[in-house]
């Protein structure tokens, strides 16, 4: 691999490497590394913030290294306490496995799963005796585990810390021992956990893995990290047109951030993009380029171009989408708007519908309806719009 490729592999979209000189030596030696990444299935879907890791892993895979993807079906049953104000609810292995299968479908849009070693950490933890677990835990102290910021915050706020939570970093670290990882790629919020892997690998007479952390992708609000719970995310499995529109909605100031972490551009290209982003007149075109690139990663270039055409049709030309869903109403009636939105599956509940209406996010035939007490009568070819991307045409 050329020195340019090495440089980009170790610098582009990377926040920190522990130990960088060690990793450089391994790569320059021509050794094919075992590159670990672990994911706990704790939410229904992945978003492009998670994908920052997979895009970096793809770079290693393209250079011939072995990516080892650990599905934390055991650890996900109680969950990583990172950035949590309280313990997660316990989940069944069956539930976690089902979500894990869905994760693999989504990760497969980036990684070549045929070249990826896929492991489930229940392989070793389901076989571990209580004595084995106690021996593993004896390598660490309670004080060391409680150093983490979120535990200190809970202690300060007199909030409970469940007994299993401080054990989580030990288990994540032991995953590295079991698959003999040379390098782990993770979000910067996982640094503490992966450092425990280095400690355990030394104890088990393995060469300690190097740790490469990537920054957390900011959400659509440009302030908080991308999160499903905050609703500021772009799902990997989202409709290409919704994905395109969401990218176009990001604040101008985070355009370079998204180009670096959520797309595939060289450092030379990123430098030019950053310069262009300082010109307000070029930001709209940059966002369009970014949206095409991101949608192409997950859905292909053709879908990206169709999504762009549809976006321009709706938001630039102020027309309705070409293939707007149509719903046949057998018994036309007048109905309070929140109930109508729930019945049409445009809102998850009446309270959700009221929130959308009060925020000005609901239109009937292009007219904004901001009174949640409004009664609306169905009529043929009526168009309901919820948010920026949901459209439905009523047919009688």
C-alpha positions in Angstrom: 0.0 0.0 0.0 1.3 3.5 -0.9 2.4 6.0 1.7 -0.5 8.2 0.6 -3.0 5.4 1.3 -1.4 4.8 4.7 -1.6 8.4 5.6 -5.3 8.7 4.7 -6.0 5.4 6.4 -4.5 6.6 9.7 -5.7 10.3 9.5 -8.9 10.9 7.5 -11.9 10.8 9.8 -9.7 9.6 12.8 -9.7 11.3 16.2 -7.0 9.4 18.1 -4.8 6.3 17.7 -3.4 4.4 20.7 -0.6 3.5 19.9 0.0 5.2 16.6 3.6 4.2 16.1 2.7 0.6 16.9 -0.1 0.6 14.3 2.2 2.3 11.7 4.8 -0.4 12.2 2.2 -3.2 11.8 0.8 -1.7 8.6 4.2 -0.9 7.1 5.4 -4.5 7.8 2.7 -5.8 5.4 1.0 -7.7 8.1 -2.7 -8.4 7.5 -4.4 -7.1 10.6 -7.4 -8.5 12.5 -9.5 -5.3 12.8 -12.2 -5.6 15.4 -15.4 -3.7 15.8 -18.2 -4.6 18.2 -21.8 -3.6 18.0 -24.6 -4.3 20.5 -28.1 -4.6 18.9 -30.0 -2.2 21.2 -32.1 -0.2 18.7 -34.2 -1.3 15.7 -32.0 0.3 13.1 -28.5 1.8 12.5 -27.9 5.4 11.4 -25.2 7.0 9.4 -23.5 8.1 12.6 -22.9 4.4 13.4 -21.7 4.0 9.8 -18.6 6.3 10.4 -17.0 3.2 11.9 -18.0 1.0 9.0 -16.7 3.4 6.4 -13.3 3.3 8.2 -13.5 -0.5 8.5 -14.2 -0.7 4.7 -10.9 1.1 4.1 -9.0 -1.5 6.0 -11.0 -4.3 4.3 -10.2 -2.8 0.9 -6.5 -3.0 1.8 -6.7 -6.7 2.5 -7.1 -6.7 6.3 -9.5 -9.0 8.1 -12.5 -7.1 9.6 -13.9 -9.0 12.6 -17.4 -7.9 13.4 -18.6 -8.9 16.8 -22.3 -8.8 17.3 -22.8 -8.4 21.1 -25.8 -10.6 21.5 -24.8 -11.4 25.0 -23.6 -7.9 26.1 -26.6 -6.3 24.4 -28.9 -8.1 26.8 -28.0 -5.6 29.5 -26.3 -2.9 27.3 -23.4 -0.6 27.3 -23.7 2.1 30.1 -21.8 4.6 28.0 -23.6 8.0 28.0 -26.5 6.6 29.9 -28.2 8.3 32.8 -29.7 5.0 34.0 -29.3 1.3 33.4 -30.9 -0.2 30.2 -33.7 -2.7 30.5 -32.7 -6.3 30.2 -33.4 -8.0 26.8 -33.9 -11.6 25.8 -31.3 -13.3 23.6 -34.0 -14.0 21.0 -34.9 -10.3 20.7 -31.3 -9.2 20.5 -30.5 -11.8 17.8 -33.4 -10.6 15.7 -32.1 -7.1 15.8 -28.6 -8.3 15.1 -29.7 -10.0 11.9 -31.2 -6.7 10.8 -28.0 -4.9 11.7 -26.0 -7.2 9.4 -28.3 -6.4 6.5 -27.6 -2.7 7.0 -23.9 -3.1 7.6 -23.7 -5.2 4.4 -24.4 -2.0 2.4 -20.9 -0.9 3.3 -18.8 -3.9 4.2 -18.3 -7.0 2.1 -19.8 -9.5 4.5 -18.4 -12.4 2.5 -14.9 -11.2 3.5 -15.9 -10.3 7.1 -15.5 -12.6 10.0 -18.8 -12.4 12.0 -18.8 -13.5 15.6 -21.4 -13.4 18.4 -20.0 -12.9 21.9 -22.5 -15.4 23.3 -20.1 -18.0 21.8 -17.8 -17.5 24.8 -20.0 -15.9 27.5 -22.8 -18.5 27.4 -20.1 -21.1 28.1 -18.4 -19.1 30.9 -19.0 -20.4 34.5 -19.6 -18.1 37.4 -16.0 -18.9 38.6 -14.6 -17.9 35.1 -16.5 -14.6 35.2 -15.2 -13.8 38.8 -11.7 -14.6 37.7 -12.0 -12.3 34.7 -13.5 -9.5 36.9 -10.6 -9.9 39.5 -8.3 -8.2 37.0 -10.0 -4.8 37.6 -11.0 -2.7 40.6 -14.4 -1.1 41.3 -12.6 2.3 41.6 -11.2 1.9 38.0 -14.6 1.1 36.5 -16.3 4.0 38.3 -13.8 6.5 36.9 -16.1 6.9 33.9 -17.8 10.3 33.6 -21.3 9.0 33.4 -20.8 7.0 36.6 -19.4 10.1 38.4 -22.4 12.1 37.3 -24.8 9.5 38.6 -23.0 9.4 41.9 -23.1 13.2 42.2 -26.8 13.2 41.4 -27.5 10.3 43.8 -28.6 8.0 40.9 -28.4 4.3 41.0 -25.6 2.3 39.3 -26.8 -1.3 38.5 -24.2 -3.9 39.6 -23.8 -5.3 36.0 -23.0 -1.9 34.5 -19.4 -1.5 35.7 -18.7 -5.1 34.4 -19.5 -4.1 30.8 -16.1 -2.7 29.8 -14.4 -5.9 31.1 -16.6 -8.0 28.8 -16.0 -5.7 25.8 -12.3 -5.9 26.5 -12.4 -9.7 26.8 -13.9 -9.8 23.3 -10.6 -8.6 22.0 -8.8 -11.5 23.7 -11.2 -14.0 22.2 -10.7 -12.9 18.7 -7.0 -11.9 19.1 -7.5 -8.4 17.6 -4.6 -6.3 16.4 -6.7 -3.2 16.1 -10.1 -2.0 17.1 -12.0 0.8 15.4 -14.6 2.5 17.5 -16.4 5.7 18.4 -14.6 8.0 20.8 -17.2 7.1 23.5 -15.9 3.5 23.5 -12.3 4.4 24.2 -12.4 3.5 27.9 -14.0 0.1 27.1 -11.4 -0.8 24.4 -8.5 0.2 26.6 -9.6 -2.6 29.0 -9.0 -5.0 26.1 -5.4 -3.9 25.9 -5.0 -4.7 29.6 -6.6 -8.1 29.3 -4.5 -9.0 26.2 -1.3 -8.4 28.1 -2.6 -10.6 30.9 -3.4 -13.3 28.4 0.0 -13.0 26.7 -1.2 -11.4 23.6 0.2 -8.3 21.8 -2.2 -5.4 22.9 -4.5 -4.2 20.3 -4.1 -0.6 19.0 -7.2 1.5 19.4 -8.4 3.8 16.6 -11.3 6.2 17.6 -13.4 8.1 15.2 -15.4 11.3 16.1 -19.1 11.1 16.8 -21.2 12.4 13.9 -23.3 15.4 14.8 -27.1 15.1 14.2 -29.3 17.1 11.9 -29.6 19.8 14.6 -25.8 20.4 14.3 -25.5 20.4 18.1 -25.9 17.0 19.6 -24.5 13.6 18.4 -26.7 11.7 16.0 -29.2 9.7 18.0 -32.5 8.0 17.4 -33.7 9.0 20.8 -33.2 12.7 19.9 -34.8 12.2 16.4 -31.8 14.0 14.7 -30.7 11.0 12.7 -30.5 9.6 9.1 -31.2 5.9 9.1 -29.2 3.6 6.9 -32.4 1.9 5.8 -34.4 5.1 5.1 -36.1 5.8 1.8 -33.5 7.4 -0.5 -35.6 10.5 -1.0 -36.0 11.0 2.8 -32.3 10.4 3.2 -31.5 13.0 0.5 -33.8 15.5 2.0 -32.4 15.1 5.5 -28.9 15.7 4.3 -30.1 18.8 2.6 -31.5 20.0 5.9 -28.2 20.0 7.9 -26.9 23.4 9.1 -24.3 25.0 6.8 -21.6 25.0 9.4 -21.4 21.2 9.6 -21.1 20.6 5.8 -17.3 19.8 6.0 -17.9 17.5 9.1 -20.4 15.4 7.1 -18.1 15.2 4.0 -15.3 13.9 6.2 -17.2 11.4 8.3 -20.3 10.3 6.4 -19.0 10.2 2.8 -16.0 9.0 0.9 -13.7 11.8 -0.2 -9.9 12.1 -0.1 -8.0 14.5 2.1 -7.2 16.6 -1.0 -10.9 16.8 -1.9 -11.9 17.6 1.6 -9.5 20.5 1.7 -11.2 22.0 -1.4 -14.6 21.3 0.0 -13.8 23.1 3.2 -12.6 26.2 1.2 -15.9 26.1 -0.8 -18.0 25.8 2.3 -16.8 29.2 3.4 -18.6 30.8 0.5 -22.4 31.0 1.2 -23.2 31.0 -2.5 -21.6 27.5 -2.9 -23.2 25.8 0.1 -26.4 24.7 -1.6 -24.5 22.9 -4.4 -22.1 21.4 -1.8 -25.1 19.9 0.1 -26.5 18.5 -3.1 -23.1 16.8 -3.8 -23.0 15.5 -0.3 -26.6 14.2 -0.4 -25.9 12.4 -3.7 -22.7 10.8 -2.2 -24.4 9.6 1.0 -27.5 8.2 -0.8 -25.3 6.5 -3.3 -23.4 4.6 -0.6 -26.5 2.9 0.6 -28.8 2.9 -2.4 -26.7 3.4 -5.5 -26.1 6.3 -7.8 -29.4 5.9 -9.8 -31.5 6.1 -6.6 -29.5 9.1 -5.6 -30.2 10.9 -8.8 -33.9 10.1 -8.6 -34.0 11.4 -5.0 -32.3 14.6 -6.1 -34.8 15.1 -8.9 -37.7 14.6 -6.5 -36.2 16.9 -3.9 -35.9 19.7 -6.5 -39.4 19.0 -7.7 -40.9 19.4 -4.2 -38.7 22.1 -2.6 -37.5 24.1 -5.5 -40.4 23.9 -7.9 -43.0 23.6 -5.2 -44.7 20.6 -6.8 -46.0 17.4 -5.3 -43.9 14.2 -5.4 -44.3 12.1 -8.6 -45.2 8.8 -6.9 -47.1 10.1 -3.9 -48.9 7.2 -2.1 -52.7 7.2 -2.5 -55.1 6.0 0.1 -58.7 4.9 -0.8 -61.3 6.1 1.7 -64.5 4.0 1.5 -66.6 6.1 3.9 -65.7 9.8 3.6 -66.3 11.8 6.7 -65.2 14.8 8.7 -62.7 13.9 11.5 -60.5 15.7 14.0 -57.1 16.1 12.4 -55.0 14.3 15.0 -57.2 11.2 14.7 -57.0 11.4 10.9 -53.2 11.4 11.0 -53.2 8.4 13.3 -55.7 6.5 11.1 -53.6 7.2 8.0 -50.4 6.1 9.9 -48.9 9.6 9.4 -48.5 9.9 13.2 -47.8 7.3 15.8 -50.3 8.6 18.3 -52.7 11.5 18.9 -50.2 13.2 21.1 -47.6 12.8 18.4 -50.1 14.2 15.9 -50.9 17.2 18.1 -47.2 18.0 18.5 -46.7 17.9 14.7 -49.7 20.2 14.2 -48.7 22.7 16.8 -45.2 22.9 15.3 -46.7 23.8 11.9 -45.6 20.5 10.4 -49.0 19.5 8.9 -50.5 20.8 5.7 -53.8 20.0 4.0 -53.8 20.9 0.3 -50.6 23.1 0.9 -52.4 25.0 3.8 -50.7 24.8 7.2 -53.1 23.6 9.9 -51.8 24.7 13.3 -54.9 24.1 15.4 -55.0 20.5 16.6 -58.7 20.8 17.4 -59.5 21.4 13.7 -61.9 19.1 12.0 -61.0 18.1 8.4 -63.4 16.6 5.9 -62.1 14.0 3.4 -62.4 15.0 -0.3 -61.2 13.5 -3.5 -57.5 14.2 -4.4 -56.9 15.9 -1.0 -53.2 15.9 -0.2 -51.9 15.6 3.4 -48.3 16.5 4.1 -46.6 15.7 7.5 -43.2 17.1 8.0 -41.0 17.8 5.0 -41.1 14.3 3.4 -44.4 12.5 4.1 -47.2 13.0 1.5 -50.5 11.2 1.0 -53.2 11.7 -1.6 -56.8 10.8 -0.7 -59.0 9.1 -3.2 -62.7 8.6 -2.7 
